[in-house]
Amino acid sequence: MKRCPICNKSEEDTVFFGEFCESCARKRMLGDLEGKVKKIDIIKCKSCGRIKFSGEYKENEADTVGRIVGKEISPLKFSLYAYNGKTIEGIATKREHNEVLQAEVVFRADEKNVMCQDCYRRRSGYYEAVFQLRGNSERVKKLARKLNEFFSRYDGFVSKTEEKGNGLDVYVSSKILSAKFIEIGRLKPTISYTLFTVKNNKKIYRNTYALHL
C-alpha cells in the first residue's frame, strides 16, 4: 500500500498525487511557487489601459494578466479570477500523466504605469504619411471618413486633418496601412516622398499621396 513519505497517510486515508498525498503534494507545489515567484511585473499603459505581454500591448486585461502569470509559473497552468493592481488571485494547476493537482494562489503584483508607443505617438502628432484629398467636397469628406474608420479598425490613427482651399490633408500613422488602404480602395494616387530623418544610417521618408476626386 502506498504511503506519503511526508505525513505517512495511506491510500486508504486520502487521494494521492504521484508519490505524495494530495495535501502534501499541494504544499510542495505552493512552496516551489513561493521560492520561484516573488512578484509578478505588470506593465500597463496609463493612457489606454492596455497591458504589455510578449512585446505587445493587449486590450483584454484579465486574459493578459493570466497569460503573464502562466508564463512565469510554467509548466504549471494558471486561471485568473481576480486582479486589482496589487494582487493576482487564481488557480494553479499541475498535471502529471492522468493526475491533476490544483491550488488557490495569490501573487503580489508590481504594476508599472508607462505610456505605450501608440499613445505617445498619438499625443505627439506622429505621422508617416499624408493623404492630400482634392476635388469634389462631398467625395473628399467621404474618403476622409473612410480613412479614419480604416485606421481605427487596424489599430492605426489619424494624427490630424487640415482644411485646404480645395480639399483636406489627412495625416496618418502608418505607411503600411496607407498602402493597404490604397490597394483595397483601388486608388491611384500620385506619390511623393519627403526625407523625415536618418536613423542608424538609414534614411526614413514620409509619403504623400495626392488624390484628385
BALO-290859 format. One record per residue: x, y, z of N, C-alpha, C, O in turn. Coordinates in steps of 0.2 Angstrom, whole numbers, plus 2048, in hexadecimal, padded with zeros to 3 digits. Atoms other than C-alpha are relative to their C-alpha. Layout:
<<X Y Z> <X Y Z> <X Y Z> <X Y Z>>
...
END
This chain:
<<804 7FA 800> <800 800 800> <804 806 800> <809 807 804>>
<<7FD 7FA 801> <806 811 7FB> <7FF 805 806> <7FA 806 809>>
<<800 7FB 7FA> <80B 81D 80A> <803 806 7FE> <809 806 7FB>>
<<7FD 7F9 801> <80F 830 809> <807 800 804> <806 7FF 80A>>
<<7F9 7FF 7FC> <822 832 80E> <800 806 804> <805 806 808>>
<<7FF 7FA 7FC> <81E 842 816> <7FB 7FF 806> <7FD 800 80C>>
<<805 801 7FA> <80E 83F 821> <7FE 7F9 802> <7FB 7F8 807>>
<<801 807 7FF> <80D 82C 820> <7F9 7FE 7FF> <7F7 7F9 801>>
<<807 802 802> <7FB 82C 81A> <800 7FB 7FB> <804 7FB 7F7>>
<<800 806 805> <7F6 81D 810> <7FB 802 7FB> <7F7 806 7FB>>
<<805 7FF 806> <7EC 81B 800> <7F9 7FF 803> <7F4 801 800>>
<<807 801 7FD> <7DD 816 80B> <7FE 806 803> <7F8 807 804>>
<<802 7FA 7FC> <7DD 827 814> <7FF 806 7FB> <7FB 80A 7FD>>
<<800 7FA 804> <7DF 833 806> <802 7FE 7F8> <804 7F9 7F7>>
<<7FF 800 807> <7E1 836 7F3> <808 802 7FF> <80A 806 803>>
<<7F9 7FF 801> <7F3 835 7ED> <801 804 7F9> <7FD 803 7F4>>
<<7FE 7FD 806> <7FC 840 7E0> <808 7FE 7FF> <80C 800 803>>
<<7F9 803 801> <80C 836 7DA> <801 7FC 806> <7FD 7F8 809>>
<<7FE 804 7FA> <815 830 7E9> <7FE 803 807> <7FE 800 80C>>
<<802 7FC 7FA> <80D 83D 7F5> <7F9 800 801> <7F5 800 7FC>>
<<807 7FF 7FF> <7FC 83F 7FD> <7FE 807 7FD> <803 80B 7FC>>
<<802 7FA 803> <7F2 84D 7F5> <802 806 804> <804 80B 801>>
<<7FF 7FB 7FB> <7F4 858 804> <808 802 800> <809 808 7FF>>
<<7F9 7FE 7FF> <807 857 805> <803 802 7F9> <807 806 7F8>>
<<7FE 7FF 806> <809 857 7F2> <7FE 808 7FE> <802 80B 7FB>>
<<802 7F9 801> <7FF 868 7F2> <805 805 804> <807 80A 801>>
<<7FC 7FC 7FC> <80A 86F 800> <807 800 7FC> <80A 806 7FC>>
<<7F9 800 803> <81A 86A 7F6> <7FF 805 7FA> <804 808 7F8>>
<<801 7FC 806> <813 872 7E6> <800 808 802> <803 80C 7FF>>
<<800 7F9 7FE> <80F 882 7EF> <806 803 803> <808 809 802>>
<<7F9 7FE 7FD> <820 882 7F8> <804 802 7FA> <808 806 7FA>>
<<7FC 7FF 806> <828 881 7E7> <7FE 806 7FD> <803 80A 7FA>>
<<802 7FA 803> <81E 88F 7E0> <802 806 804> <805 80B 801>>
<<7FE 7FB 7FC> <822 89A 7EF> <808 801 7FF> <80A 807 800>>
<<7F8 7FF 801> <835 897 7EC> <801 802 7F9> <807 806 7F8>>
<<7FF 7FE 807> <833 89A 7D9> <7FE 807 7FF> <801 80A 7FB>>
<<803 7FA 802> <828 8A9 7D8> <7FF 804 806> <7FB 803 80B>>
<<801 7FB 7FB> <82A 8B8 7E4> <7FB 805 7FF> <7F7 807 803>>
<<805 7FB 802> <81F 8C4 7DA> <7FF 7FF 7F9> <804 7FC 7F5>>
<<802 801 807> <817 8C5 7C9> <801 808 7FE> <7FD 80C 800>>
<<800 7F9 803> <81C 8D5 7BF> <7FB 801 7FA> <7FA 7FD 7F6>>
<<805 7FE 804> <80E 8DD 7B6> <801 806 7FD> <801 80B 801>>
<<7FF 7F9 803> <811 8EB 7A9> <7FA 802 7FD> <7F7 7FE 7F8>>
<<806 7FD 802> <802 8F5 7A6> <800 807 7FD> <803 80B 800>>
<<800 7F9 802> <7FF 904 79B> <7FB 804 804> <7F5 802 804>>
<<805 7FC 7FC> <7F8 912 7A5> <7FB 804 7FC> <7F7 807 7FF>>
<<805 7FC 805> <7EF 91A 796> <7FB 7FB 7FE> <7F5 7FD 7FF>>
<<805 805 803> <7E6 90B 78E> <7FE 7FA 804> <7F9 7F7 803>>
<<801 806 7FB> <7E7 8FE 79C> <802 7F9 7FD> <801 7F5 801>>
<<7FE 807 803> <7EE 8F0 791> <806 7FE 804> <80A 802 807>>
<<7FB 803 7FC> <7FA 8E4 799> <805 7FD 7FB> <803 7FA 7F6>>
<<7FB 802 804> <80B 8DF 791> <801 7F8 801> <802 7F6 807>>
<<7FE 808 800> <80E 8CC 78D> <804 7FE 7FA> <801 800 7F4>>
<<7FC 802 805> <81B 8C5 782> <802 806 7FB> <801 805 7F5>>
<<7FE 7FA 804> <820 8D7 77B> <7FA 803 7FD> <7FB 808 7FA>>
<<806 7FC 803> <80E 8DC 777> <7FB 802 805> <7FB 7FE 80A>>
<<805 7FE 7FB> <801 8E5 780> <7F9 7FD 7FE> <7F7 7FE 7F9>>
<<806 804 801> <7F1 8DB 782> <7FA 803 803> <7FA 807 808>>
<<806 7FD 7FE> <7DF 8E1 784> <7FD 7FD 806> <7FB 800 80B>>
<<803 804 7FB> <7D8 8D3 78F> <804 800 807> <809 7FC 807>>
<<7FB 800 7FA> <7DF 8D7 7A1> <800 7F9 803> <805 7F6 805>>
<<800 807 7FC> <7D9 8C6 7A9> <804 7FB 7FC> <808 7F7 7FF>>
<<7FC 805 804> <7DF 8BB 79B> <807 801 800> <80B 7FD 800>>
<<7F8 7FF 800> <7F0 8C4 79A> <803 7FF 806> <809 7FC 806>>
<<7FD 801 7FA> <7F3 8C4 7AC> <801 7F8 801> <806 7F6 804>>
<<800 807 800> <7EF 8B1 7AC> <805 7FD 7FC> <809 7F8 7FF>>
<<7FA 803 804> <7FB 8AE 79E> <807 802 803> <80B 7FE 802>>
<<7F9 7FE 7FD> <809 8B8 7A7> <801 7FB 805> <807 7F9 806>>
<<7FF 805 7FB> <807 8AD 7B6> <801 7F9 7FE> <806 7F6 800>>
<<7FF 807 803> <805 89D 7AC> <808 7FF 7FE> <80A 7FA 7FE>>
<<7F9 800 803> <816 8A1 7A4> <805 800 806> <80A 7FC 805>>
<<7FC 7FF 7FA> <81E 8A5 7B5> <800 7F9 804> <806 7F7 806>>
<<801 806 7FC> <818 894 7BD> <801 7FA 7FC> <800 7F4 7FE>>
<<800 806 804> <81A 889 7AE> <805 7FB 803> <80A 7FD 805>>
<<805 803 804> <819 87A 7AC> <7F9 7FF 804> <7F4 7FC 801>>
<<807 800 7FD> <80A 87C 7B8> <7FC 805 7FC> <7FE 809 7F9>>
<<805 7FB 803> <7FA 884 7B1> <7FD 804 805> <7FD 803 80B>>
<<803 7FB 7FC> <7F1 893 7B8> <7FA 802 7FE> <7F9 804 7F8>>
<<807 7FD 802> <7DF 899 7B8> <7FF 805 805> <7FF 804 80B>>
<<801 7FA 7FC> <7DC 8AA 7BE> <7F9 801 802> <7F4 800 7FF>>
<<807 7FE 7FE> <7CD 8AF 7C9> <800 807 803> <7FA 80A 804>>
<<800 7F9 7FD> <7D2 8C0 7D0> <807 804 7FF> <80C 801 801>>
<<7FA 7FC 800> <7DF 8CE 7CD> <7FE 807 802> <7F9 80A 7FF>>
<<802 7F9 7FE> <7DE 8DF 7D5> <806 805 800> <806 80B 803>>
<<7FA 7FB 800> <7EF 8E7 7D1> <805 7FE 805> <80B 800 804>>
<<7FC 801 7FA> <7F7 8E1 7E1> <801 7F8 801> <807 7F6 802>>
<<800 807 7FF> <7F3 8CE 7E2> <7FD 7FD 7FA> <7F8 7FF 7F7>>
<<802 805 806> <7F0 8C0 7D5> <7FD 7FA 804> <801 7F6 807>>
<<803 806 7FD> <7E4 8B2 7DB> <7FE 7FB 7FA> <7FB 7FD 7F5>>
<<802 805 805> <7E1 8A2 7D2> <801 7F9 802> <802 7F8 808>>
<<7FF 807 7FF> <7E3 88F 7D0> <806 7FE 7FC> <806 7FF 7F6>>
<<7FA 803 804> <7F3 887 7CC> <7FF 7F8 7FF> <7FC 7F5 804>>
<<801 807 801> <7F2 876 7C4> <806 7FC 7FE> <80A 7FE 7F9>>
<<7FA 804 802> <7FF 868 7C3> <7FD 7F9 7FD> <7F9 7F6 801>>
<<803 806 803> <7FC 859 7B8> <806 7FB 7FF> <80C 7FD 7FD>>
<<7FB 805 801> <806 849 7B8> <7FD 7F9 7FE> <7F9 7F7 802>>
<<803 806 803> <801 83A 7AD> <7F8 802 800> <7F6 807 7FD>>
<<807 7FF 800> <7EE 839 7B1> <7FE 803 807> <7F8 803 808>>
<<801 7FD 7FA> <7EF 842 7C2> <800 807 800> <804 80A 7FC>>
<<800 7F8 800> <7EA 854 7C5> <800 802 807> <7FC 800 80C>>
<<7FF 7FD 7FA> <7EF 85E 7D4> <7FE 808 7FF> <802 80B 7FB>>
<<802 7F9 800> <7E7 870 7D7> <801 803 807> <800 800 80C>>
<<800 7FC 7FA> <7EA 87D 7E4> <7FF 807 7FF> <800 80A 7FA>>
<<801 7F9 801> <7E4 88F 7E7> <807 803 802> <80B 802 807>>
<<7F9 7FC 7FF> <7F3 89B 7E6> <7FE 808 800> <7FA 80A 7FC>>
<<801 7F8 800> <7F5 8AE 7E9> <807 802 7FF> <80C 800 803>>
<<7F9 7FD 802> <804 8B7 7E1> <800 808 801> <7FB 80B 800>>
<<7FF 7F9 800> <80A 8C9 7E5> <801 803 7F9> <806 800 7F6>>
<<7FF 7FD 806> <809 8D4 7D6> <804 806 801> <802 80A 805>>
<<7FC 7F9 800> <815 8E2 7D2> <7FE 803 7F9> <801 802 7F4>>
<<803 7FC 806> <80B 8ED 7C6> <804 806 7FE> <804 80B 802>>
<<7FD 7FA 802> <815 8F9 7BC> <7FC 804 7FB> <7FB 801 7F6>>
<<804 7FC 805> <80C 907 7B3> <805 804 7FC> <809 808 7FE>>
<<7FC 7FD 805> <814 90D 7A3> <7FC 803 7FB> <7F5 802 7FC>>
<<804 7FE 806> <80E 914 793> <803 7FC 7FA> <808 7FC 7F8>>
<<7FE 804 806> <80E 908 784> <802 804 7FA> <800 80A 7FA>>
<<7FE 7FC 805> <815 90D 774> <7FB 803 7FC> <7FB 808 7F9>>
<<806 7FD 804> <804 90F 76B> <7FD 806 803> <7FC 80B 800>>
<<803 7FA 7FD> <7FE 91B 778> <805 806 800> <803 80C 7FF>>
<<7FB 7FA 801> <80E 925 778> <800 803 7F9> <800 809 7F8>>
<<800 7FE 807> <80D 926 765> <7FA 804 7FF> <7FA 809 7FC>>
<<806 7FC 801> <7FB 92C 766> <801 807 803> <7FF 80C 800>>
<<7FF 7FA 7FC> <7FF 939 773> <805 805 7FC> <804 80B 7FD>>
<<7FA 7FC 803> <80F 93F 769> <7FE 802 7F9> <802 806 7F6>>
<<801 7FE 807> <806 941 758> <804 7FC 7FB> <805 7FE 7F6>>
<<7FC 804 804> <810 933 751> <7FC 7FE 7F9> <7F7 7FD 7FA>>
<<803 802 807> <80D 92F 73E> <805 7FD 7FC> <80B 800 7FC>>
<<7FC 803 805> <815 925 730> <7FE 802 7F9> <802 801 7F5>>
<<802 7FF 806> <80B 92A 722> <7FA 806 800> <7F7 807 805>>
<<805 7FB 800> <7FF 938 71C> <7FC 7FE 7F9> <7FF 7FD 7F4>>
<<804 800 806> <7F0 936 710> <7FD 807 7FF> <7FA 80A 803>>
<<802 7F9 803> <7ED 946 706> <7FA 7FE 7FC> <7FA 7FC 7F6>>
<<807 801 804> <7DA 945 701> <7FE 806 7FD> <7FD 80B 801>>
<<802 7FA 804> <7D5 951 6F4> <7FA 7FE 7FC> <7F9 7F9 7F9>>
<<805 801 805> <7C6 954 6E9> <7F9 801 804> <7F8 805 808>>
<<807 800 7FD> <7B3 951 6ED> <800 800 807> <802 7FB 80A>>
<<800 800 7F8> <7AF 956 6FF> <7FD 7FA 803> <800 7F8 808>>
<<804 806 7FD> <7A3 948 703> <805 7FA 7FF> <805 7F6 804>>
<<7FC 806 800> <7AF 93B 6FC> <806 800 804> <808 7FB 807>>
<<7FA 7FF 7FC> <7BE 942 705> <7FE 7FE 807> <802 7FB 80A>>
<<802 801 7F9> <7B4 942 716> <7FF 7F8 801> <800 7F5 806>>
<<802 807 800> <7AE 930 712> <807 7FC 801> <807 7F7 805>>
<<7FA 804 7FF> <7C0 929 70F> <804 802 806> <807 7FD 809>>
<<7FD 7FF 7FA> <7C6 932 71E> <7FD 7FC 806> <801 7FA 80A>>
<<804 804 7FB> <7B9 929 729> <802 7F9 7FF> <803 7F6 804>>
<<7FE 807 801> <7BE 919 721> <807 7FF 803> <809 7F9 805>>
<<7FA 801 7FE> <7D0 91C 725> <800 7FF 808> <804 7FB 80B>>
<<800 801 7F8> <7CC 91F 738> <7FD 7F9 802> <800 7F6 806>>
<<803 807 7FF> <7C1 90F 738> <805 7FB 7FF> <806 7F6 803>>
<<7FC 805 802> <7CE 905 730> <806 7FF 805> <808 7FA 807>>
<<7FA 800 7FB> <7DD 90A 73B> <7FE 7FE 807> <802 7FB 80A>>
<<802 802 7F9> <7D3 908 74B> <7FF 7F8 800> <800 7F5 805>>
<<801 808 800> <7CE 8F6 745> <806 7FC 801> <806 7F7 804>>
<<7F9 804 800> <7E0 8F1 743> <805 803 805> <80B 802 804>>
<<7FB 7FD 7FA> <7E7 8FA 753> <804 805 7FE> <80A 806 801>>
<<7FD 7FA 802> <7ED 909 749> <7FD 806 803> <7F8 805 806>>
<<804 7F9 7FE> <7E8 91B 74B> <801 805 7FB> <806 805 7F8>>
<<7FF 7FA 804> <7E6 92B 742> <802 805 805> <7FF 807 80A>>
<<7FD 7FB 7FC> <7F1 938 74A> <7FC 807 800> <7FB 80A 806>>
<<804 7FA 800> <7E8 947 744> <7FE 801 7F9> <800 7FD 7F4>>
<<803 7FE 807> <7DE 94E 735> <800 807 7FF> <7FD 80B 803>>
<<800 7F8 801> <7E1 95F 72E> <7FC 801 7F9> <7FC 7FE 7F4>>
<<804 7FE 806> <7D5 968 722> <805 804 7FC> <809 808 7FE>>
<<7FC 7FC 805> <7DD 96F 712> <7FA 803 7FC> <7F4 802 7FD>>
<<805 7FD 804> <7D5 97A 706> <7FB 7FC 7FB> <7F5 7FE 7FA>>
<<804 805 805> <7CF 96C 6FA> <800 7F9 803> <7FF 7F4 7FF>>
<<801 807 7FD> <7CF 95D 706> <803 800 807> <803 804 80B>>
<<7FE 802 7FA> <7D7 955 715> <807 7FC 800> <808 7F9 7FB>>
<<7FA 804 7FF> <7E8 94F 71B> <7FF 7FB 806> <7FE 7FE 80B>>
<<801 805 7FA> <7E6 93F 726> <807 7FD 801> <80A 7F9 7FD>>
<<7F9 803 7FE> <7F6 93A 730> <7FE 7FA 804> <7FA 7F9 808>>
<<802 806 7FD> <7F6 928 734> <807 7FC 803> <80C 7FE 801>>
<<7FB 802 7FC> <801 91D 73F> <804 7FA 7FD> <80A 7F9 7FF>>
<<7FC 806 802> <807 90F 734> <800 800 7F8> <7FB 801 7F5>>
<<7FF 801 807> <80E 90D 722> <7FD 7F9 7FE> <7FA 7F9 7F8>>
<<802 806 802> <80A 8FB 722> <7F8 7FF 800> <7F5 7FD 7FB>>
<<808 7FF 801> <7F7 8FE 726> <7FE 804 7FA> <7F9 803 7F7>>
<<802 7FB 806> <7F7 90C 719> <800 7FC 7FA> <7FC 7FC 7F6>>
<<800 804 806> <7FD 900 70C> <7FA 7FB 7FF> <7F8 7F9 7FA>>
<<805 805 800> <7F0 8F3 711> <7F9 804 7FF> <7F5 801 7FB>>
<<806 7FC 801> <7E2 901 711> <800 801 7F8> <7FA 801 7F5>>
<<800 7FE 807> <7E7 906 6FF> <7FF 7F9 7FC> <7FB 7FA 7F7>>
<<801 807 804> <7E8 8F3 6F9> <7F8 7FE 801> <7F5 7FD 7FC>>
<<807 802 7FF> <7D6 8EF 701> <7FC 805 7FC> <7F7 803 7F9>>
<<804 7FC 803> <7CF 8FF 6FA> <801 801 7F8> <7FE 805 7F5>>
<<7FE 800 807> <7D7 8FD 6E9> <801 807 7FE> <7FF 80A 7F9>>
<<7FF 7F9 801> <7DD 90F 6EA> <807 800 7FC> <80B 7FC 7FC>>
<<7FA 7FF 804> <7EA 916 6DE> <803 807 802> <802 80C 7FE>>
<<7FD 7FA 7FF> <7F3 924 6E7> <807 802 7FD> <80A 7FD 7FB>>
<<7F9 7FE 802> <802 92E 6E2> <804 800 807> <802 804 80B>>
<<7FD 800 7FA> <80F 92A 6EF> <807 803 7FF> <80A 803 7FA>>
<<7F9 7FD 7FF> <81E 934 6F5> <803 7FF 806> <7FF 7FD 80B>>
<<7FD 802 7FA> <82A 932 702> <804 806 803> <808 80A 7FF>>
<<7FC 7FB 7FD> <832 93E 70F> <804 7FD 806> <802 7F9 80A>>
<<7FC 803 7FB> <841 93A 71A> <7FE 803 807> <7FE 809 808>>
<<802 7FE 7F9> <83C 93A 72C> <806 800 805> <807 805 808>>
<<7FB 801 7FC> <84B 934 735> <805 7FB 7FE> <804 7F7 7F9>>
<<7FB 805 801> <85B 929 735> <801 7FC 806> <803 7FF 80B>>
<<800 804 7FA> <85B 91B 741> <805 7FA 7FF> <803 7F6 7FA>>
<<7FB 805 801> <86A 90F 743> <802 7FF 7F9> <803 7FA 7F5>>
<<7FE 7FF 807> <870 915 732> <7FB 7FE 7FB> <7FD 7FD 7F5>>
<<805 802 805> <860 911 72A> <7FB 806 7FF> <7F8 809 804>>
<<805 7FA 801> <855 91F 722> <7F9 7FE 801> <7F7 7F9 7FE>>
<<807 802 7FF> <843 91F 727> <7FC 806 7FD> <7FD 80C 7FF>>
<<804 7FC 804> <836 927 71C> <7F9 800 802> <7F6 7FB 805>>
<<808 7FF 800> <824 92E 71E> <7FD 800 7F9> <800 803 7F5>>
<<803 800 806> <819 92A 710> <7FA 805 7FF> <7F7 806 804>>
<<806 7FB 801> <80C 936 708> <7FD 7FD 7FA> <7FF 7FB 7F5>>
<<804 802 805> <7FE 92F 6FE> <7FB 805 7FE> <7F6 807 802>>
<<805 7FB 803> <7F5 93B 6F3> <7FB 7FD 7FC> <7FC 7FA 7F7>>
<<805 803 803> <7E4 937 6EE> <7FB 805 7FD> <7F9 809 802>>
<<805 7FC 802> <7D8 941 6E3> <7FA 7FD 7FF> <7F9 7F8 7FB>>
<<807 804 800> <7C6 93C 6E5> <7FB 804 7FC> <7F5 802 7FB>>
END
